Amino acid sequence: MTLRALLPLAASLLVVACGGEPETQDRPARPVPIQTVEAGGLQRSYEFVGRVEARRAVDLSFQVGGQLGQLPVNDGTDVAEGDLIAQLDLEEFRRAEREANVQVQQARADLDRQQTLFDRGIAAAAALEAAQTQYDLRAVELETVRQNLQRATLRAPFDGLISRVLVENYTVVAPGQPVARIQDVGELRVSIPLSEDLVATFNADDLISVEASFNFLPDRRFPLEPRELVSEPDSASQTYRAILALPDNIPANVLPGMTATVYAEISPNAALPTAVTIPMTALGYDAAGLPVVYVFEEDANAVYRRIVELGEFTEGHVRITDGLEPGERIATAGVSALQDGMVVRPLEGE
């Protein structure tokens, strides 16, 4: 082996003898935009997506079963209180009424005979009591049959709109089976979801105005009047439903089930609590799906993950109801790449 060939080997041995591989430089800290959280009041303008509802909606059904004989309504039929919705085939009910009436007459005749015999001292009191009991039972049966005959006709309980017919004519329906759905459209309403903090903060007296608009009527807004607040939250979204009434002059083509945009303005005299609002870009989620932010600690030059509770979302920002205080500094971008305790290089004010 030549001397020139041995030179690289000798150099390698020299490096090992002097302490191994050369030291590598530490990875540079990740630059992260940092922003100081500031306190501010809740906003005074809100926009919600709502849904048009009827004042009430009822699925109509028979209290007795049988075969449908009449079904004069269709989807979209306007009905007045008392109008015929559906009727079962009445022949069986009328036959039952005739039979029950005959049995009552027979029981009446037997009771009269036993009464005469008892008055003459021929029949015992027990026989008279038995005849009286039999007559009473037959009379009750006749009354039940007559009620069933009345129940075989289904009428509108109020003025409204048949939104859907749920069965076909001539089919056999069971007691309690929905036949048609009627909606009271005398007053249309809009339902909107409200977060817990909005429900706790405002009441109807704080509203300056609340209006609704529809995509197919972009140039018109309709004033709304608060009706009620459903006190039980939705099990999925944990929001509360506010019900607002549309005016009487609402166009006829506004129907239940349509989507409305609701605009609400809060009075400047309403006392608004202090809120902490952060950019949506500062919000992340942990492995369990909980919302988190990354709080910057200057002493360690690092960010630390913290679980927070969210309020309403508005215009690229979200209100934090718990877990963050004014004056703290948080990462406002790139949070998906951050880890708890990661050393960063803060980019202030970005």
C-alpha positions as CSV (number, residue, x, y, z in Angstrom):
1,M,0.0,0.0,0.0
2,T,1.4,3.4,-1.0
3,L,1.9,6.3,1.4
4,R,-0.8,8.3,-0.4
5,A,-3.3,5.6,0.1
6,L,-2.6,5.5,3.8
7,L,-3.2,9.2,4.4
8,P,-7.1,9.1,4.6
9,L,-6.9,6.2,7.0
10,A,-4.4,8.0,9.2
11,A,-6.6,11.1,9.3
12,S,-9.6,9.0,10.4
13,L,-7.6,7.4,13.2
14,L,-6.5,10.9,14.3
15,V,-10.1,12.1,14.6
16,V,-11.0,9.1,16.7
17,A,-8.1,9.5,18.9
18,C,-8.9,13.1,19.6
19,G,-12.5,12.5,20.8
20,G,-14.7,11.0,18.1
21,E,-17.0,12.8,15.6
22,P,-17.1,16.5,15.4
23,E,-20.0,18.1,17.4
24,T,-23.1,19.0,15.5
25,Q,-24.8,22.3,16.0
26,D,-28.2,22.4,17.9
27,R,-31.3,22.7,15.7
28,P,-32.4,26.4,15.6
29,A,-35.5,27.3,17.5
30,R,-38.7,27.4,15.5
31,P,-39.9,31.0,14.8
32,V,-43.4,31.4,16.0
33,P,-45.7,34.5,15.9
34,I,-46.5,35.5,19.4
35,Q,-49.3,37.9,20.5
36,T,-50.3,39.3,23.8
37,V,-53.9,38.5,24.8
38,E,-56.0,41.6,25.5
39,A,-59.2,42.0,27.3
40,G,-62.2,43.4,25.4
41,G,-66.0,43.6,25.6
42,L,-68.3,41.2,23.8
43,Q,-69.4,42.3,20.4
44,R,-72.7,44.1,19.9
45,S,-73.6,42.7,16.4
46,Y,-74.4,39.1,15.8
47,E,-75.3,37.0,12.9
48,F,-77.0,33.6,13.2
49,V,-78.2,30.9,10.8
50,G,-81.8,30.0,11.7
51,R,-84.5,27.7,10.4
52,V,-88.2,28.6,9.8
53,E,-90.7,26.7,11.9
54,A,-94.4,26.5,12.2
55,R,-95.8,27.7,15.6
56,R,-96.8,24.1,16.2
57,A,-96.8,20.9,14.2
58,V,-98.9,17.8,15.0
59,D,-98.9,14.3,13.6
60,L,-102.6,13.4,13.3
61,S,-103.7,9.8,14.0
62,F,-106.8,7.8,14.8
63,Q,-107.6,6.5,18.2
64,V,-109.1,3.4,16.6
65,G,-107.8,1.1,13.8
66,G,-109.3,0.2,10.5
67,Q,-109.2,0.6,6.8
68,L,-109.1,4.1,5.3
69,G,-112.1,5.0,3.3
70,Q,-111.5,8.7,2.7
71,L,-108.3,10.7,2.5
72,P,-109.3,14.0,0.8
73,V,-106.1,16.0,1.7
74,N,-102.7,16.1,-0.1
75,D,-99.3,17.6,0.8
76,G,-99.7,21.4,0.9
77,T,-103.5,21.4,1.4
78,D,-104.8,24.4,3.5
79,V,-107.4,23.3,6.0
80,A,-109.6,25.1,8.5
81,E,-110.4,23.8,12.0
82,G,-112.9,21.0,11.7
83,D,-112.2,20.1,8.1
84,L,-112.1,16.4,7.2
85,I,-108.6,15.0,7.1
86,A,-109.3,11.3,6.9
87,Q,-112.0,8.7,7.6
88,L,-112.0,5.0,8.2
89,D,-114.5,2.7,6.4
90,L,-117.5,3.2,8.7
91,E,-119.4,0.0,7.8
92,E,-117.8,-2.1,10.6
93,F,-118.3,0.6,13.1
94,R,-122.0,1.1,12.2
95,R,-122.6,-2.7,12.3
96,A,-121.0,-2.8,15.8
97,E,-123.3,0.1,16.8
98,R,-126.4,-1.8,15.6
99,E,-125.5,-5.0,17.4
100,A,-124.7,-3.1,20.6
101,N,-128.0,-1.3,20.4
102,V,-129.9,-4.5,20.0
103,Q,-128.1,-6.0,23.0
104,V,-129.1,-2.9,25.1
105,Q,-132.7,-3.2,24.1
106,Q,-132.7,-6.9,25.0
107,A,-131.0,-6.2,28.3
108,R,-133.6,-3.4,29.0
109,A,-136.5,-5.8,28.3
110,D,-135.0,-8.4,30.6
111,L,-134.5,-5.8,33.3
112,D,-138.1,-4.6,33.0
113,R,-139.4,-8.2,33.2
114,Q,-137.3,-8.9,36.3
115,Q,-138.6,-5.7,37.9
116,T,-142.2,-6.8,37.3
117,L,-141.6,-10.2,38.7
118,F,-139.8,-8.8,41.7
119,D,-142.7,-6.3,42.3
120,R,-145.1,-9.3,42.3
121,G,-142.9,-11.2,44.7
122,I,-142.1,-13.9,42.2
123,A,-138.4,-13.1,41.4
124,A,-135.6,-12.8,43.9
125,A,-133.7,-9.6,44.5
126,A,-130.5,-11.3,43.2
127,A,-132.2,-11.9,39.8
128,L,-133.2,-8.2,39.6
129,E,-129.6,-7.1,40.5
130,A,-128.1,-9.4,37.8
131,A,-130.5,-8.0,35.2
132,Q,-129.6,-4.5,36.2
133,T,-125.8,-5.3,36.0
134,Q,-126.3,-6.8,32.6
135,Y,-128.2,-3.8,31.3
136,D,-125.5,-1.4,32.7
137,L,-122.7,-3.4,30.9
138,R,-124.6,-3.4,27.6
139,A,-125.2,0.4,27.9
140,V,-121.4,1.0,28.5
141,E,-120.6,-1.2,25.5
142,L,-123.0,0.8,23.3
143,E,-121.4,4.1,24.4
144,T,-117.9,2.7,23.6
145,V,-119.1,1.6,20.2
146,R,-120.6,5.1,19.5
147,Q,-117.3,6.8,20.6
148,N,-115.3,4.5,18.3
149,L,-117.7,5.5,15.4
150,Q,-116.9,9.2,16.1
151,R,-113.2,8.4,16.4
152,A,-113.2,6.9,13.0
153,T,-113.3,10.4,11.5
154,L,-110.2,12.6,11.7
155,R,-110.6,16.3,11.6
156,A,-108.2,19.3,11.6
157,P,-107.7,20.5,15.2
158,F,-106.8,24.0,14.1
159,D,-106.4,26.1,10.9
160,G,-103.2,25.0,9.2
161,L,-101.3,23.4,6.4
162,I,-101.1,19.7,5.7
163,S,-97.3,19.5,5.3
164,R,-97.2,15.8,4.6
165,V,-99.7,12.9,4.1
166,L,-98.1,9.8,5.7
167,V,-100.3,7.0,4.4
168,E,-102.1,5.9,1.2
169,N,-105.9,5.8,1.0
170,Y,-107.5,2.3,1.5
171,T,-104.6,1.1,3.6
172,V,-105.2,-0.4,7.1
173,V,-104.0,1.8,9.9
174,A,-103.4,1.0,13.5
175,P,-104.5,3.2,16.5
176,G,-101.9,5.9,17.0
177,Q,-100.3,5.5,13.5
178,P,-99.6,9.0,12.0
179,V,-101.8,9.7,9.0
180,A,-101.0,13.3,8.2
181,R,-98.9,16.1,9.6
182,I,-100.5,19.5,10.1
183,Q,-98.6,22.7,10.7
184,D,-100.0,25.9,12.3
185,V,-98.6,28.5,9.9
186,G,-100.7,31.4,11.2
187,E,-97.5,32.6,12.8
188,L,-94.1,31.5,11.3
189,R,-91.1,31.4,13.6
190,V,-87.4,31.3,13.2
191,S,-85.3,29.1,15.5
192,I,-81.6,30.1,16.2
193,P,-78.9,28.4,18.3
194,L,-77.4,30.4,21.2
195,S,-74.3,29.5,23.1
196,E,-74.3,29.1,26.8
197,D,-72.4,32.4,27.4
198,L,-74.8,34.4,25.2
199,V,-77.8,33.0,27.1
200,A,-76.2,33.9,30.4
201,T,-75.2,37.4,29.3
202,F,-78.1,38.9,27.4
203,N,-81.9,39.0,27.6
204,A,-84.6,40.3,25.2
205,D,-84.5,43.8,26.7
206,D,-80.9,44.2,25.5
207,L,-81.9,43.9,21.8
208,I,-82.1,47.0,19.7
209,S,-83.2,45.1,16.7
210,V,-83.4,41.5,15.4
211,E,-84.2,40.8,11.7
212,A,-84.2,37.9,9.3
213,S,-83.3,37.7,5.6
214,F,-83.7,35.0,3.0
215,N,-81.4,34.1,0.1
216,F,-84.2,34.4,-2.4
217,L,-85.2,37.8,-1.0
218,P,-81.7,39.4,-0.6
219,D,-82.9,43.0,-0.5
220,R,-85.5,42.6,2.3
221,R,-85.2,42.1,6.0
222,F,-88.1,41.2,8.2
223,P,-88.3,42.2,11.9
224,L,-88.5,39.4,14.4
225,E,-90.2,39.3,17.8
226,P,-88.7,37.1,20.6
227,R,-91.2,34.4,21.7
228,E,-89.3,31.9,23.9
229,L,-86.0,30.4,24.9
230,V,-86.0,26.6,25.1
231,S,-84.4,25.9,28.5
232,E,-83.0,22.5,27.7
233,P,-79.8,22.5,25.5
234,D,-79.4,20.4,22.4
235,S,-77.7,17.2,23.4
236,A,-75.3,17.3,20.5
237,S,-74.3,21.0,20.1
238,Q,-75.0,22.1,23.7
239,T,-76.7,25.2,22.4
240,Y,-80.0,26.7,23.4
241,R,-82.8,27.4,20.9
242,A,-84.2,30.9,20.8
243,I,-87.6,31.2,19.0
244,L,-88.5,34.4,17.2
245,A,-91.7,35.3,15.4
246,L,-91.8,36.5,11.8
247,P,-94.3,39.3,11.0
248,D,-97.8,38.7,9.5
249,N,-96.8,40.2,6.2
250,I,-94.2,37.6,5.5
251,P,-94.4,36.4,1.8
252,A,-96.3,33.3,1.1
253,N,-93.3,31.6,-0.4
254,V,-91.5,31.6,3.0
255,L,-92.2,28.1,4.4
256,P,-91.3,25.9,7.4
257,G,-87.9,24.3,6.9
258,M,-86.3,27.2,5.0
259,T,-83.0,28.7,6.1
260,A,-82.9,32.3,7.4
261,T,-80.0,34.6,8.3
262,V,-80.8,36.4,11.6
263,Y,-79.1,39.7,12.5
264,A,-79.2,40.9,16.1
265,E,-78.0,44.3,17.5
266,I,-77.3,44.7,21.2
267,S,-78.1,48.0,22.9
268,P,-75.1,50.2,23.8
269,N,-76.6,50.5,27.3
270,A,-76.3,46.7,27.9
271,A,-73.5,45.8,30.3
272,L,-71.1,43.6,28.4
273,P,-68.7,41.4,30.4
274,T,-65.0,41.4,29.7
275,A,-64.0,38.8,27.1
276,V,-60.8,37.3,25.8
277,T,-60.8,36.8,22.0
278,I,-58.1,35.2,20.0
279,P,-57.5,34.5,16.3
280,M,-58.8,31.2,15.0
281,T,-55.2,30.5,13.8
282,A,-54.2,30.4,17.5
283,L,-56.6,27.5,18.2
284,G,-55.5,23.9,18.1
285,Y,-56.8,20.6,19.4
286,D,-55.2,17.9,21.4
287,A,-55.3,14.1,20.8
288,A,-58.6,13.9,22.7
289,G,-60.1,16.6,20.5
290,L,-60.1,19.3,23.2
291,P,-59.4,22.9,22.2
292,V,-56.0,24.2,23.2
293,V,-53.7,27.2,22.8
294,Y,-49.9,27.4,23.2
295,V,-48.9,29.9,25.9
296,F,-45.4,31.4,25.6
297,E,-43.2,31.5,28.7
298,E,-40.4,34.0,28.3
299,D,-38.2,32.5,31.0
300,A,-38.0,29.2,29.2
301,N,-38.4,30.6,25.7
302,A,-40.9,27.8,25.1
303,V,-44.6,27.3,24.5
304,Y,-46.8,25.2,26.7
305,R,-50.1,23.6,25.7
306,R,-53.2,24.6,27.6
307,I,-56.8,23.4,27.3
308,V,-59.4,26.2,27.0
309,E,-63.1,26.6,26.8
310,L,-64.7,28.2,23.7
311,G,-67.4,30.8,23.4
312,E,-68.9,32.1,20.1
313,F,-67.0,32.2,16.8
314,T,-67.1,35.5,14.9
315,E,-65.2,36.9,11.9
316,G,-62.1,34.7,12.2
317,H,-61.9,34.9,16.0
318,V,-63.2,32.9,18.9
319,R,-64.0,34.0,22.4
320,I,-62.3,32.1,25.2
321,T,-64.5,31.7,28.3
322,D,-62.0,29.9,30.5
323,G,-58.3,28.9,30.5
324,L,-56.7,32.2,29.3
325,E,-56.2,35.5,31.0
326,P,-55.5,39.0,29.5
327,G,-51.8,39.8,29.4
328,E,-50.7,36.2,28.6
329,R,-48.8,35.6,25.3
330,I,-49.8,32.9,22.9
331,A,-48.7,31.5,19.6
332,T,-51.0,32.7,16.8
333,A,-49.9,30.6,13.8
334,G,-48.5,27.2,13.0
335,V,-49.9,25.6,16.2
336,S,-50.3,22.2,14.6
337,A,-46.5,21.9,14.4
338,L,-46.0,22.9,18.1
339,Q,-45.4,20.6,21.0
340,D,-45.8,21.1,24.7
341,G,-42.6,22.6,26.1
342,M,-41.1,23.3,22.6
343,V,-38.4,26.0,22.5
344,V,-39.3,28.7,20.0
345,R,-38.1,32.0,18.7
346,P,-40.9,34.6,19.3
347,L,-41.9,36.8,16.5
348,E,-43.6,39.6,18.4
349,G,-46.7,41.4,17.1
350,E,-47.2,39.2,14.1
